[in-house]
Structures are given as C-alpha cells and as structure tokens.
Amino acid sequence: MENLGEKLKMLRIDRGLTQSKMGKLLSVSQDTVSLWERSKSLPDVDVIVRICKECGVSSDWLLGIEDI
C-alpha cells in the first residue's frame, strides 16, 4: 500500500515536475516537498486541498481512505 509520501512523489513525477516546481505550485519550498515525499513531515490541510485541486485527485485517495 502506498503512503502519502509515495503518492505525492508519483503525482509529481507523473506531471513532469521537479520538487522545486511542485513546491512553487503549492507555495512551499523544495525542502518541504522532499520531507513530504520521504514521510518525514505531512502537508497541512489547506495544502492537501491545493494538491488535490492541482493534481485532480480526491483527498480520500491521497490520504489512503479509498482506492482510485
């Protein structure tokens, strides 16, 4: 089962974004994106909403509540 960090990395790579570009898209630093992808930190709720809108995924999928 994929965790949040793995899903974030997959979404970023599928969209052809670097961690830096993903950070700019979400108004966070590249270091923050790296921490999320390595499951060392979690995005705030408002950032999760932005991720879902920008990447076209549901929060239930992103958080592992349901599969696609």
C-alpha positions as CSV (number, residue, x, y, z in Angstrom):
1,M,0.0,0.0,0.0
2,E,1.3,3.4,-0.9
3,N,1.7,6.0,1.8
4,L,1.1,9.7,1.3
5,G,4.7,10.5,0.5
6,E,4.8,7.8,-2.2
7,K,1.6,9.2,-3.7
8,L,2.9,12.7,-3.7
9,K,6.1,11.7,-5.4
10,M,4.1,9.7,-8.0
11,L,1.8,12.7,-8.7
12,R,4.8,15.0,-9.1
13,I,6.7,12.7,-11.4
14,D,3.6,11.9,-13.5
15,R,3.2,15.6,-14.1
16,G,6.8,16.1,-15.0
17,L,7.6,18.4,-12.1
18,T,10.7,18.7,-10.1
19,Q,10.4,19.0,-6.3
20,S,11.2,22.7,-6.7
21,K,8.5,23.2,-9.3
22,M,6.0,21.3,-7.2
23,G,6.9,23.5,-4.3
24,K,6.4,26.7,-6.2
25,L,3.0,25.4,-7.4
26,L,2.0,24.8,-3.8
27,S,3.8,27.8,-2.3
28,V,6.2,25.7,-0.3
29,S,9.9,25.1,-0.5
30,Q,11.6,22.2,-2.3
31,D,12.9,21.0,1.1
32,T,9.3,20.8,2.3
33,V,8.2,18.7,-0.7
34,S,11.2,16.4,-0.1
35,L,10.2,16.0,3.5
36,W,6.7,15.0,2.5
37,E,7.9,12.5,-0.1
38,R,10.2,10.9,2.5
39,S,7.3,10.8,5.0
40,K,9.3,12.9,7.4
41,S,6.6,15.6,7.5
42,L,3.0,16.0,6.4
43,P,1.3,18.8,4.5
44,D,-1.2,21.0,6.2
45,V,-4.9,20.5,5.4
46,D,-5.0,23.6,3.2
47,V,-2.0,22.3,1.2
48,I,-3.7,18.9,0.8
49,V,-6.7,20.7,-0.7
50,R,-4.4,22.5,-3.1
51,I,-2.6,19.3,-4.1
52,C,-5.9,17.6,-4.8
53,K,-7.1,20.5,-6.9
54,E,-3.9,20.9,-8.8
55,C,-3.4,17.2,-9.5
56,G,-7.1,16.2,-10.0
57,V,-7.2,13.6,-7.3
58,S,-9.6,13.1,-4.3
59,S,-8.4,13.7,-0.8
60,D,-9.8,10.2,0.1
61,W,-7.4,8.7,-2.5
62,L,-4.4,10.9,-1.4
63,L,-4.9,10.0,2.3
64,G,-5.4,6.3,1.6
65,I,-9.1,6.2,2.6
66,E,-10.1,4.8,-0.8
67,D,-8.5,3.5,-3.9
68,I,-8.9,5.1,-7.3
